[in-house]
Amino acid sequence: MISPTRLLAAAVGLSAAALAVVAVGLQRSRRRGGSATGERIAVVVAARNEAARIGPLLDALTAQSRPADEIVLIDDRSTDGTGALVQRYADRLPLTVVRIDSEPVGIGPKKRALAVGIGQTKSPWLVLTDADTRPGPDWLAGLSRLMAPEVGLIVGYGPYRRRGGWLNRFIRFETTRAALLTASAVGWNRPYMAVGRNLAYRRTLYDEVGGFASGAHALSGDDDLFVQQLARTRWRSVYAGQPETWAPSEAPRTVPDWIAQKRRHLSAGRAYEPWALVGLALWHGTQLAPPVVAGIALGRGASAKTVAALLGLHLALNAALFGDAARRFGERDLLPFYPALEPLYTAYLTLGSAAVSRPPTRWSA
């Protein structure tokens, strides 16, 4: 029988190997853009009852140093005057507003709205964002510098604005963790996750994979399920990690709002590609195993000093990788809170995720 100490050492070794794979992928994703391409860009926004929040996005699009060639906004059954508000910008933006009044059949409502909007575009590049996003003035210019001939997909970073309180810190901590894995996967040209508020791809890629046919019934997945289809194509993916390409938005202010958001995001997980599910299981399994095995080892009489040293190594390697990500993604202020946030994140992975995974019934108010 393998001794508890050796079992823990093996668990820490597997964890370190997984961390190394992610760290290498993160390094590979640090691609610098070249000169801005001359290819036309269409910005596509699906909105439902966003009159109170969409104004700053439209202002941001008006202020772009590299203006969009087309902007298509899909007003999906809004009852708050979203479409009328957007129309006020028609003299300042190359704007097309498409109104949808019918219920979707056989496809999630946001996917249906985006598909309708994409159908209205003529540009070779599509840039998707959300109504509550606040990109900076060089957002489109930064993305355009990544539109190399071999690139079909650009996965962007969507940070949440910094506010006080532990909920905001935890949301940003989880977002940084997700960005770390997302950028690493893109570095290996195996994107499995993206944020719909900062995502760009070629229209030819969209047509090649059949649009949003994968997981059409899922409420979300216009980002994750779509980017996973890249594996079936010849295109390369790149990660937009430069600060000018970020697309920030406001984080949920209350726990119920955060749970509702997470339910939407997690609803696509049931339709993930098998390779993505296996990869995520291996990653989380290797990272959760050391503390579990450490507890077992102590219960079987292993040396407390040895257990502490091995577990400390596991935690130190994790902290180093997160520190690299936090510095890259502008979240340095989270580093002093890492000792408290990491256990909360582990508890969320093991217990809390099940509490927010019940499928939601709508994509927006």
C-alpha positions in Angstrom: 0.0 0.0 0.0 1.2 3.5 -0.8 2.0 5.5 2.2 -0.2 8.7 2.8 2.9 10.8 2.5 3.8 9.4 -0.9 0.2 9.7 -2.0 0.3 13.4 -1.0 3.6 13.9 -2.8 2.1 12.4 -6.0 -1.0 14.6 -5.7 1.2 17.7 -5.3 3.4 16.5 -8.3 0.3 16.2 -10.5 -0.9 19.6 -9.4 2.4 21.1 -10.2 2.4 19.5 -13.7 -1.1 20.9 -14.4 0.0 24.4 -13.2 3.0 24.2 -15.5 0.8 23.4 -18.5 -1.4 26.4 -17.7 1.6 28.7 -17.1 3.1 27.8 -20.4 -0.2 28.4 -22.2 -0.5 31.7 -20.4 2.9 32.7 -21.7 2.1 31.5 -25.2 -1.0 33.7 -25.2 1.0 36.9 -24.7 0.8 37.8 -28.4 1.5 41.4 -29.4 -0.6 43.0 -32.2 0.8 44.3 -35.4 -0.4 47.1 -37.6 -4.1 47.7 -37.6 -5.8 45.8 -40.5 -7.9 47.5 -43.0 -10.7 44.9 -42.8 -14.1 46.1 -42.0 -15.5 45.5 -38.5 -19.2 45.1 -37.5 -20.1 45.5 -33.8 -23.1 43.3 -32.9 -25.1 44.0 -29.7 -28.1 42.0 -28.5 -30.2 44.0 -25.9 -33.4 43.4 -24.0 -34.7 46.1 -21.7 -31.4 47.9 -21.5 -32.6 51.5 -21.8 -31.1 52.3 -18.4 -27.7 50.9 -19.2 -26.9 51.1 -22.9 -26.2 54.8 -23.2 -22.6 54.6 -22.0 -21.8 51.8 -24.5 -23.2 53.9 -27.4 -21.1 56.9 -26.1 -18.0 54.6 -26.0 -18.7 53.4 -29.6 -19.0 57.0 -30.7 -15.6 57.8 -29.2 -13.6 54.9 -30.8 -10.3 56.0 -32.3 -10.9 53.3 -34.9 -14.6 53.5 -35.6 -16.8 50.5 -36.4 -17.8 50.2 -40.0 -21.2 48.8 -39.0 -23.1 48.6 -35.7 -26.0 46.3 -35.5 -28.2 46.4 -32.4 -30.9 43.8 -31.9 -33.8 45.0 -29.7 -35.2 41.7 -28.5 -38.8 42.3 -27.3 -37.8 45.3 -25.1 -40.6 47.0 -23.3 -38.6 49.9 -21.8 -37.9 52.0 -25.0 -34.4 50.5 -25.6 -34.8 50.8 -29.4 -36.0 54.4 -29.3 -33.1 55.4 -27.1 -30.6 53.7 -29.5 -32.1 55.4 -32.5 -31.1 58.8 -31.1 -27.5 57.8 -32.0 -28.3 57.1 -35.7 -26.7 60.4 -36.8 -23.5 59.6 -35.0 -22.9 55.9 -35.6 -23.2 53.6 -38.6 -26.2 52.1 -36.9 -28.8 49.5 -37.8 -31.5 48.6 -35.2 -33.4 45.4 -35.7 -36.5 44.8 -33.7 -37.6 41.3 -32.7 -41.1 40.8 -31.3 -41.6 37.0 -31.5 -40.6 34.3 -29.0 -37.7 32.2 -30.1 -38.4 28.6 -31.1 -35.7 25.9 -30.9 -32.9 28.3 -29.9 -31.9 30.3 -26.9 -33.2 33.9 -27.1 -29.8 35.6 -27.0 -28.4 33.3 -29.6 -31.4 34.0 -31.8 -31.0 37.7 -31.4 -27.3 37.6 -32.3 -27.9 35.3 -35.2 -30.5 37.8 -36.6 -28.0 40.7 -36.1 -25.1 38.8 -37.7 -27.3 38.1 -40.7 -27.6 41.9 -41.2 -23.8 42.5 -41.4 -21.6 42.7 -44.4 -18.2 43.0 -42.7 -15.6 40.2 -42.6 -15.0 40.7 -38.9 -17.7 40.5 -36.1 -17.1 42.0 -32.7 -19.7 41.1 -30.1 -20.3 43.0 -26.9 -23.1 43.5 -24.3 -25.2 46.5 -23.6 -23.7 47.2 -20.2 -20.1 47.1 -21.4 -17.9 50.2 -21.2 -14.9 49.7 -23.6 -12.2 52.3 -23.8 -11.5 54.5 -26.9 -8.8 52.2 -28.4 -10.9 49.0 -28.0 -11.6 48.4 -31.7 -8.1 49.7 -32.7 -6.5 47.2 -30.3 -8.6 44.3 -31.5 -7.9 45.2 -35.2 -4.2 44.8 -34.6 -4.8 41.2 -33.8 -6.7 40.4 -37.0 -3.9 38.6 -38.7 -4.7 36.6 -41.9 -4.4 33.2 -40.0 -6.6 34.4 -37.1 -10.2 33.5 -37.0 -11.1 34.1 -33.3 -10.1 36.8 -30.8 -11.0 36.1 -27.2 -11.0 39.2 -25.1 -10.9 40.0 -21.4 -14.0 41.4 -19.7 -13.0 42.7 -16.2 -15.4 44.0 -13.6 -15.1 47.4 -12.2 -13.4 47.7 -8.8 -15.7 48.5 -5.8 -15.5 47.9 -2.1 -16.7 44.9 -0.3 -15.9 41.2 -0.2 -18.5 40.2 -2.9 -16.8 42.5 -5.4 -13.4 41.1 -4.5 -14.6 37.5 -4.8 -16.3 38.2 -8.2 -13.1 39.8 -9.5 -11.0 37.0 -8.0 -13.1 34.4 -9.8 -13.0 36.4 -13.0 -9.2 36.6 -12.9 -9.0 32.8 -12.3 -11.3 32.3 -15.3 -9.2 34.7 -17.4 -6.1 32.8 -16.5 -7.5 29.5 -17.7 -9.1 31.1 -20.8 -5.9 32.8 -21.9 -3.9 29.6 -21.3 -6.3 27.6 -23.4 -6.1 30.1 -26.2 -2.3 29.9 -25.9 -2.6 26.2 -26.8 -5.1 27.1 -29.5 -7.8 25.2 -27.6 -10.3 27.9 -26.6 -13.1 26.5 -24.4 -14.4 29.6 -22.8 -14.9 33.3 -23.6 -16.9 36.3 -22.5 -19.7 37.4 -24.8 -19.0 41.1 -24.0 -15.6 41.0 -25.6 -15.4 38.5 -28.4 -14.5 38.8 -32.1 -14.4 36.3 -35.0 -14.5 36.2 -38.7 -17.9 35.9 -40.4 -16.4 33.0 -42.4 -15.7 31.1 -39.2 -19.2 31.7 -38.0 -20.6 30.3 -41.2 -18.1 27.4 -41.2 -19.2 26.0 -37.8 -22.9 26.6 -38.5 -23.3 29.6 -36.3 -24.8 28.8 -32.9 -26.1 25.4 -33.9 -24.0 23.8 -31.1 -26.1 23.8 -27.9 -28.8 25.9 -29.6 -31.3 25.3 -26.8 -29.0 26.4 -24.0 -29.8 29.9 -22.6 -26.1 30.9 -22.8 -23.3 29.5 -24.8 -23.1 32.1 -27.6 -19.5 32.5 -26.3 -18.2 29.2 -24.8 -20.0 26.7 -27.0 -19.2 28.7 -30.1 -15.4 29.1 -29.4 -15.1 25.4 -28.8 -16.0 24.8 -32.4 -12.7 26.3 -33.5 -11.0 22.9 -32.9 -12.9 21.7 -36.0 -11.4 24.4 -38.3 -8.0 25.5 -39.6 -8.2 28.9 -37.9 -6.0 30.1 -35.1 -7.2 31.9 -32.0 -5.5 34.8 -30.1 -6.1 36.3 -26.7 -6.6 40.1 -26.4 -4.7 40.7 -23.2 -3.6 44.3 -23.8 -5.4 46.8 -21.5 -6.7 48.9 -24.4 -8.6 45.8 -25.6 -10.4 45.1 -22.3 -14.2 45.6 -22.1 -15.1 46.3 -18.5 -18.6 46.2 -17.0 -20.2 46.5 -13.6 -20.2 43.5 -11.3 -23.4 42.3 -9.6 -24.0 44.3 -6.5 -25.9 41.6 -4.5 -25.5 37.9 -3.9 -28.8 37.0 -5.5 -27.8 39.0 -8.7 -24.5 37.2 -8.8 -26.2 33.8 -8.4 -28.6 34.7 -11.2 -25.6 35.6 -13.4 -23.7 32.5 -12.6 -26.8 30.3 -13.4 -26.9 31.9 -16.9 -23.2 31.3 -17.4 -23.2 27.7 -16.1 -26.2 26.7 -18.1 -24.0 26.1 -21.1 -21.7 23.6 -19.3 -24.1 20.7 -20.0 -23.4 21.2 -23.7 -19.6 21.5 -23.6 -17.5 19.5 -26.0 -16.2 16.2 -24.3 -12.6 17.3 -24.6 -13.4 20.6 -22.7 -15.2 18.7 -19.9 -12.3 16.3 -19.5 -9.8 19.1 -19.4 -11.8 21.0 -16.8 -12.2 17.8 -14.7 -8.5 17.1 -14.8 -7.6 20.7 -13.9 -10.0 21.0 -11.0 -9.3 17.5 -9.8 -5.5 18.0 -9.7 -5.9 21.3 -7.8 -8.5 20.0 -5.3 -6.7 16.7 -4.6 -3.7 18.0 -2.5 -5.8 19.5 0.4 -8.1 16.5 0.4 -5.2 14.0 0.5 -3.4 16.2 3.1 -6.4 15.7 5.4 -6.4 12.0 4.8 -2.7 11.8 5.4 -2.9 13.6 8.8 -5.8 11.3 9.8 -3.5 8.3 9.1 -0.7 9.6 11.2 1.6 11.2 8.6 4.2 13.7 9.8 2.5 17.1 10.3 5.7 18.8 9.2 5.9 16.8 5.9 2.2 17.3 5.2 2.6 21.1 5.8 5.6 21.3 3.6 4.0 19.5 0.7 0.7 21.4 1.0 2.6 24.6 1.4 4.4 23.9 -1.9 1.1 23.3 -3.6 -0.4 26.6 -2.3 2.8 28.6 -3.1 2.8 27.4 -6.8 -0.9 28.3 -7.0 -0.3 31.7 -5.5 2.6 32.4 -7.9 0.4 31.6 -10.9 -2.5 33.7 -9.7 -0.1 36.5 -8.9 1.2 36.5 -12.5 -2.4 36.6 -13.7 -3.5 39.3 -11.3 -0.6 41.6 -12.5 -1.4 40.9 -16.1 -5.1 41.6 -15.8 -4.9 44.7 -13.6 -6.1 43.1 -10.3 -3.0 43.6 -8.1 -5.2 44.9 -5.3 -6.5 41.4 -4.8 -3.1 40.0 -3.9 -3.2 41.0 -0.2 -6.6 39.2 0.1 -5.4 36.0 -1.7 -5.1 34.0 1.6 -8.8 34.6 2.3 -10.1 34.5 -1.3 -8.4 31.2 -2.3 -10.2 29.1 0.4 -13.5 30.8 -0.5 -12.9 29.9 -4.2 -12.1 26.3 -3.3 -15.3 26.1 -1.2 -17.2 27.6 -4.2 -15.8 25.0 -6.5 -16.6 22.1 -4.2 -19.9 23.2 -2.8 -21.2 26.5 -4.0 -21.2 25.8 -7.8 -23.9 23.2 -7.3 -26.1 25.8 -5.7 -26.0 28.1 -8.7 -26.1 25.5 -11.5 -29.9 25.1 -11.8 -30.8 26.2 -15.4 -32.2 29.7 -15.6 -35.2 30.6 -17.7 -34.4 34.0 -19.3 -31.3 35.8 -20.5 -32.2 39.3 -19.5 -34.9 41.2 -17.6 
